[in-house]
Amino acid sequence: MAVILARLVFTAILLAATLLRLRQAMKDSSDRPFGPTGMYATHSYEAQFDNFTRDVRIALGPINASSRMWPIVRGFPLVPIILRDGEVLVTNHIRDKVAVKAADHARVRDVVETIRTGLDLVQSEHLPLKLESDLPVLLMSGDSSGCMIKNKFDTFDYPRIGWSLPSPAKYGQHWCKTIPIPSYEIWHSFRKKSESRDMQFQKQSKMYPWSRKINKAVWRGGTTCNPIYKESSSFLNDISNIPRGKLVQLSMLHPTLIDAAFTKFNQEYEGREEELRNTTILKKRMPFDDQMKFKAIIDIDGNDWSSRFPMLLCTNSVIIKIEPDFIEYFYDELTPMKHYVPASLDNLTDVVMHVMDKDNEVEMKRIVLAANSWCRRKMNAKQIALDMIQQLRKYDTALDEYFDRHMLSRSTVIAEVINGTDSLEQL
C-alpha cells in the first residue's frame, strides 16, 4: 500500500512540474514578437503580421521554382520584387521566370522596366520621389486585384500593387488594399512611340476626319467578364447575361446607332461559335485605328478593368465609357463629359443618340480635344515611369500605415522578410 501511495505522489509531482513548465513556455511564447517558428504568433495583431510575413516569404521562397507559373498565394499569382538603393531585386527563380518568353511573364518584365526607368529618372533629374530602401513590393500579376466586388471582400488584408481597383463610386472606398499602378498594357503601348503626339493627332485628323466618320458607336472584343456575372445558372446559354453580351444585343436591336460585335468566343464560351451564332454577333477583328472611322468608340470592362481605355483617349473619336466595375490609377484625373461620355447599359442608346446629334457636334469635338490633351500629358514613357514611382510611394505609405495599425515595427518586418530569403539578384 505504501508503495502504491508513493507512486501516486511521485506521479502527481511529475504532472505538476510538467504543467508548470508548459505554463512558463506559453508565457515566454506570448512575450515574443514572433511565434515559436519565427512565423506563427499568438495575439490578434501578431496574426495579422503572420499573414503578411508568411505570404511574402511564400512568394519569395523556392515554392514552384521549377514551374513556369508565378508563386501562388491565397489562390492568386503574387510576384515579389525588392527595391533596394535604386535597384530592382528578385530571387533567382523569379529572375529565371521573367526570362521566359511567355505572355504572363511579359507583364512582369514590363512592370520591372517601368520601375527601373522611373528610378533612373528620379536619380538623374534629382526628383523628390525617393522610396524607402529594402521595400518589398508585391505584384498581383493576374487580372484580378484579389478584391471581390460581390461582397466587398479583400482576400489580402495588407497593401500590394496591381492593375486596377474596384470603382469607389460603385463599391465604396477603403476596403480594397490594392494600389493600382500603370499596367503592362500602358507601358507596352507607349514606351516606344517614335512620333510625337502632335504628329499622331495631325495624322489621325487627316486619315479619319470628323466629317467622314460613321454616325455610330463601335465596339469589338471577346466574351470576357468578371466572375460576378457568371453566377447565373443561365449565363452559359444566354450570352446577354454578361455585360458585353448585353452590349452586342443592344447592337442587334439598334443597328443604326451601335455597331458592336464579338471577335472571338473565349473562356467559358470557347468552341461554342455555331451554337451561339444566332443569338449574338460574331465579326472579324477590327484594327485599332479603324475604330476611328466611327464618331464614337465604346469602352466596357472585361475580366476586370478595361486596359485599352487610355489608348482610346488618344484617338480622335468620342469615347463612351460604360460605368466600370474597376478603375485604373489615373481615373480620378478624368472628368465625365469633359474627357469622355459616361453611360450605362441601361441608357446607352440615349447616350449614343446624344453623341450623334448634330446639335451637339461642338461639344463632342471639345471632349475629343480634352481627351487628347490629357493623352499628350500623361501617355508618354517618361510620365508613365514617374507615375509608377508615385504609385509605389503610395504603396510605401500604405505599408507604413498597415504596420502602425497593427503595432508592428517596419524594420523588424522587413528584416524578417529579407533575412528569410536565400538570395536576391538584380533584374
C-alpha positions in Angstrom: 0.0 0.0 0.0 2.8 2.4 0.9 4.5 1.6 -2.5 1.3 2.5 -4.4 0.9 5.7 -2.4 4.5 6.7 -3.1 4.0 6.1 -6.8 0.8 8.3 -6.8 2.6 11.1 -5.0 5.5 10.9 -7.5 3.1 10.9 -10.5 1.3 14.0 -9.0 4.6 15.8 -8.5 5.7 15.0 -12.1 2.4 16.1 -13.5 2.6 19.4 -11.6 6.1 20.0 -12.8 5.1 19.4 -16.4 2.2 21.8 -16.1 4.4 24.4 -14.6 6.9 24.1 -17.5 4.1 24.2 -20.0 2.7 27.4 -18.4 6.1 29.1 -18.4 6.6 28.1 -22.1 3.3 29.6 -23.1 4.2 32.8 -21.2 7.6 33.0 -22.9 6.0 32.5 -26.3 3.4 35.3 -25.7 6.2 37.7 -24.8 8.0 37.2 -28.2 7.0 39.3 -31.3 7.1 36.1 -33.3 5.7 32.6 -32.6 7.9 29.5 -31.9 8.9 29.2 -35.6 9.5 32.8 -36.1 6.4 33.0 -38.3 3.4 31.9 -36.1 2.1 34.2 -33.5 -0.4 34.3 -30.7 -2.0 37.8 -30.3 -4.6 39.0 -32.9 -2.2 41.8 -34.1 0.5 39.2 -34.4 -1.8 37.0 -36.5 -2.0 39.9 -38.9 1.8 40.1 -39.0 1.9 36.4 -39.6 -0.4 36.8 -42.7 1.9 39.4 -44.2 5.2 37.8 -43.4 4.1 34.3 -44.3 2.6 35.4 -47.7 5.8 37.4 -48.6 8.0 34.5 -47.5 6.0 32.1 -49.6 6.2 34.4 -52.6 10.0 34.9 -52.1 10.7 31.3 -51.3 11.5 28.4 -53.7 7.9 27.2 -53.9 7.1 26.2 -57.5 10.6 27.2 -58.5 10.7 24.7 -61.3 7.2 25.7 -62.6 6.5 28.2 -65.3 3.9 29.7 -63.0 4.4 32.5 -60.6 4.2 31.8 -56.8 0.5 31.2 -55.9 -0.6 32.9 -52.6 -4.2 32.6 -51.4 -5.1 31.3 -54.9 -3.6 34.3 -56.8 -0.3 34.8 -58.6 1.8 37.1 -56.4 5.2 38.2 -57.7 7.7 39.6 -55.1 10.1 42.4 -56.0 12.5 44.1 -53.6 13.6 47.7 -54.2 16.9 48.5 -52.6 19.0 51.6 -53.2 17.6 52.3 -56.7 17.9 48.7 -57.8 15.2 46.1 -58.6 15.9 42.8 -57.0 14.3 39.4 -57.3 15.0 35.8 -56.3 16.9 33.7 -58.8 13.8 31.6 -59.6 11.7 34.7 -60.3 14.5 36.0 -62.5 14.5 32.8 -64.5 10.8 33.0 -65.0 11.0 36.6 -66.2 13.5 35.4 -68.8 10.9 33.0 -70.3 9.1 34.4 -73.4 5.5 33.9 -72.3 2.6 36.4 -72.2 2.1 36.4 -68.5 5.9 36.8 -67.9 6.0 39.8 -70.2 3.6 41.5 -67.8 6.3 41.4 -65.1 9.1 42.3 -67.5 7.2 45.5 -68.5 6.5 46.4 -64.9 10.2 45.9 -63.9 11.2 48.0 -66.9 8.8 50.8 -65.9 10.1 50.8 -62.3 13.7 50.8 -63.4 13.0 53.7 -65.9 11.3 55.7 -63.1 14.1 55.1 -60.6 16.7 56.2 -63.2 14.6 59.4 -63.9 14.3 60.2 -60.1 18.1 59.9 -59.8 19.2 61.6 -62.9 16.8 64.6 -62.5 17.1 64.7 -58.7 13.3 64.5 -58.3 11.8 64.4 -54.8 10.3 60.9 -55.2 12.5 58.8 -53.0 11.4 55.3 -51.9 12.4 53.5 -48.7 15.3 51.1 -49.2 14.5 47.4 -48.8 10.9 47.9 -49.9 9.1 44.6 -50.5 6.7 45.1 -53.4 4.0 42.5 -54.0 2.6 42.5 -57.5 -0.7 40.9 -58.4 0.3 39.7 -61.8 -3.0 38.2 -62.9 -6.1 40.1 -64.0 -7.7 40.1 -60.5 -6.8 42.5 -57.7 -7.9 40.0 -55.1 -10.8 42.2 -54.2 -14.2 40.6 -54.5 -16.8 43.1 -55.6 -19.8 40.9 -54.8 -19.3 41.1 -51.1 -16.7 43.8 -50.9 -14.1 41.3 -49.5 -10.4 41.7 -49.8 -8.6 38.4 -50.0 -5.5 40.0 -48.6 -5.5 42.3 -45.6 -2.4 44.2 -46.5 -1.3 46.5 -49.3 0.0 45.2 -52.7 0.2 46.6 -56.2 -2.0 45.6 -59.2 -3.6 46.9 -62.3 -6.9 48.2 -61.0 -9.1 48.9 -58.1 -12.9 48.4 -57.6 -14.7 51.6 -58.5 -15.1 53.7 -55.4 -18.2 55.3 -56.9 -19.9 51.9 -57.3 -18.5 49.8 -54.5 -17.2 52.3 -51.9 -13.7 53.2 -50.7 -11.0 51.9 -48.3 -12.0 48.2 -48.2 -9.6 47.1 -51.0 -5.9 47.4 -50.2 -4.6 47.2 -53.8 -2.6 50.2 -55.0 -3.2 50.5 -58.8 -0.1 51.1 -61.0 0.5 51.8 -64.7 -0.3 48.5 -66.4 1.9 46.4 -68.6 -0.5 47.3 -71.5 0.1 51.0 -71.0 3.9 50.7 -70.9 4.0 48.4 -73.8 1.8 50.6 -75.9 3.5 53.9 -75.2 7.2 53.2 -74.3 8.5 53.3 -77.9 6.3 55.8 -79.7 8.6 57.2 -82.4 6.4 60.1 -83.4 5.2 63.0 -81.2 1.6 63.2 -80.0 1.0 66.3 -82.2 2.2 64.4 -85.3 -0.1 61.5 -84.3 -3.1 63.7 -83.8 -2.5 65.5 -87.2 -2.2 62.2 -88.9 -5.4 60.9 -87.3 -7.3 64.1 -88.3 -6.2 63.6 -91.9 -7.0 59.9 -92.1 -10.2 60.0 -90.1 -11.7 63.5 -90.4 -14.9 64.2 -88.3 -16.9 64.9 -91.5 -16.3 61.4 -92.8 -16.9 59.5 -89.6 -19.7 56.9 -89.5 -22.6 58.1 -87.3 -22.4 55.1 -85.0 -20.7 53.9 -81.8 -18.4 50.9 -82.3 -17.1 48.1 -80.1 -15.2 44.9 -80.7 -13.9 42.4 -78.2 -14.0 38.9 -76.6 -16.6 37.2 -74.4 -14.8 38.1 -71.1 -16.4 39.2 -67.9 -15.9 39.4 -64.2 -16.8 36.2 -62.3 -19.6 38.0 -60.5 -21.6 37.8 -63.8 -21.0 34.1 -64.1 -23.1 33.1 -61.1 -26.3 32.9 -63.0 -27.2 29.3 -63.9 -28.2 30.5 -67.4 -25.2 32.7 -68.3 -23.7 29.9 -70.5 -26.8 29.5 -72.5 -27.7 33.2 -72.7 -24.7 35.3 -73.6 -26.7 38.5 -73.0 -26.4 37.8 -69.2 -22.8 39.2 -69.3 -22.2 42.9 -69.8 -20.5 42.6 -73.2 -23.2 40.2 -74.4 -25.9 42.8 -73.4 -23.9 45.4 -75.4 -23.9 43.3 -78.5 -27.6 42.6 -78.0 -28.2 46.3 -78.0 -26.4 46.5 -81.3 -28.8 43.9 -82.7 -31.8 45.9 -81.5 -30.4 49.3 -82.6 -28.1 48.6 -85.6 -28.3 52.2 -86.9 -26.8 53.5 -83.6 -24.4 50.8 -82.4 -22.0 48.5 -84.3 -20.9 46.1 -81.5 -19.7 42.5 -82.1 -17.6 39.8 -80.6 -14.4 38.9 -82.4 -13.9 35.6 -80.6 -15.6 33.3 -78.1 -13.2 32.7 -75.3 -13.2 31.4 -71.7 -16.4 29.5 -71.0 -17.8 30.3 -74.4 -14.8 28.9 -76.3 -15.8 26.5 -79.1 -19.5 27.5 -79.0 -19.5 29.7 -82.1 -22.1 27.7 -84.0 -24.3 27.2 -81.0 -24.4 30.9 -80.1 -24.1 32.5 -83.6 -27.9 33.1 -83.9 -28.1 34.8 -80.5 -25.3 37.3 -80.9 -22.9 38.8 -83.5 -19.5 37.5 -84.4 -17.3 39.5 -86.7 -13.6 39.7 -87.7 -11.2 41.6 -85.6 -11.1 45.3 -86.4 -7.7 47.0 -86.5 -7.4 49.5 -83.6 -7.1 52.6 -85.8 -10.1 51.6 -87.9 -12.3 52.3 -84.9 -11.7 56.0 -85.6 -13.9 55.6 -88.7 -16.7 55.9 -86.2 -17.7 59.0 -84.3 -17.8 57.2 -81.0 -15.9 54.2 -79.5 -17.5 52.3 -76.6 -15.3 51.1 -73.8 -16.5 48.3 -71.4 -14.9 46.2 -68.7 -13.7 42.6 -69.5 -12.4 40.2 -66.9 -11.5 43.1 -64.6 -10.5 46.6 -65.9 -10.5 47.8 -69.5 -6.8 48.1 -70.3 -7.5 49.9 -73.6 -9.3 52.9 -72.1 -6.2 55.3 -72.0 -5.3 54.3 -75.6 -8.8 55.2 -76.7 -8.5 58.6 -75.2 -5.6 59.2 -77.6 -7.9 58.7 -80.7 -10.0 61.4 -82.4 -13.3 59.7 -81.7 -15.6 60.4 -78.7 -15.1 57.7 -76.0 -18.3 56.4 -74.4 -17.3 54.8 -71.1 -19.7 52.2 -69.7 -19.8 52.5 -65.9 -16.8 50.5 -64.8 -16.6 47.9 -62.0 -12.8 48.6 -61.9 -10.7 51.7 -62.5 -7.0 52.4 -63.1 -4.6 54.7 -61.3 -5.4 57.7 -63.4 -9.2 57.6 -63.3 -9.6 60.4 -60.8 -7.9 62.8 -63.2 -10.6 62.3 -65.8 -14.0 64.2 -65.7 -17.2 62.8 -67.3 -18.4 65.0 -70.2 -15.0 66.7 -70.3 -12.7 63.8 -71.3 -15.3 61.1 -72.1 -19.1 60.5 -72.2 -20.4 58.3 -69.3 -23.1 55.7 -69.9 -24.6 52.5 -68.6 -26.0 49.6 -70.5 -29.5 50.8 -69.5 -29.2 54.3 -71.1 -26.6 53.6 -73.8 -28.9 54.1 -76.8 -29.9 57.5 -75.4 -26.3 58.4 -74.9 -25.3 57.4 -78.4 -28.2 59.4 -79.8 -26.9 62.5 -77.9 -23.3 62.0 -79.2 -24.5 61.6 -82.8 -26.9 64.6 -82.6 -25.7 67.3 -85.0 -26.6 70.0 -82.4 -24.0 68.5 -80.0 -21.1 68.4 -82.5 -19.2 71.3 -81.0 -19.4 69.7 -77.5 -18.3 66.3 -78.8 -15.3 67.8 -80.6 -14.4 69.7 -77.4 -14.4 66.3 -75.5 -12.1 64.8 -78.0 -9.7 67.7 -77.7 -9.7 67.5 -73.9 -9.1 63.7 -74.0 -6.2 64.2 -76.4 -4.7 66.9 -74.2 -4.7 64.5 -71.3 -3.2 61.8 -73.5 -0.4 64.2 -74.6 0.4 65.0 -71.0 0.1 61.5 -69.4 0.6 58.8 -72.0 4.4 59.1 -72.7 7.2 56.9 -71.4 8.6 59.4 -69.0 5.4 60.3 -67.4 4.2 56.7 -67.1 7.5 55.8 -65.4 7.2 58.7 -63.0 3.6 57.8 -62.3 4.8 54.3 -61.5 7.2 55.7 -58.8 4.4 57.9 -57.5 2.1 54.9 -57.1 4.9 53.0 -55.4 5.2 55.8 -52.9 1.5 55.4 -52.2 2.1 51.7 -51.6 5.0 52.6 -49.3 2.8 54.9 -47.3 0.0 52.3 -47.2 2.5 49.7 -45.9 3.6 52.1 -43.1 0.0 52.7 -42.2 -0.6 48.9 -42.1 2.4 48.4 -39.8 1.3 51.2 -37.5 -2.3 49.9 -37.4 -1.1 46.5 -36.3 1.6 47.8 -33.9 4.4 46.3 -36.0 7.9 47.5 -36.4 8.7 48.2 -40.1 12.4 47.4 -39.7 11.6 44.1 -37.9 9.1 43.0 -40.5 11.5 43.9 -43.4 14.3 42.1 -41.7 12.2 39.0 -41.2 11.2 39.1 -44.8 14.6 39.8 -46.4 16.6 37.7 -44.0 14.4 34.7 -44.8 15.3 34.9 -48.4 18.1 32.7 -49.8 19.3 35.1 -52.5 18.4 38.3 -54.2 19.7 39.3 -57.7 19.4 42.4 -59.7 16.9 42.1 -62.6 
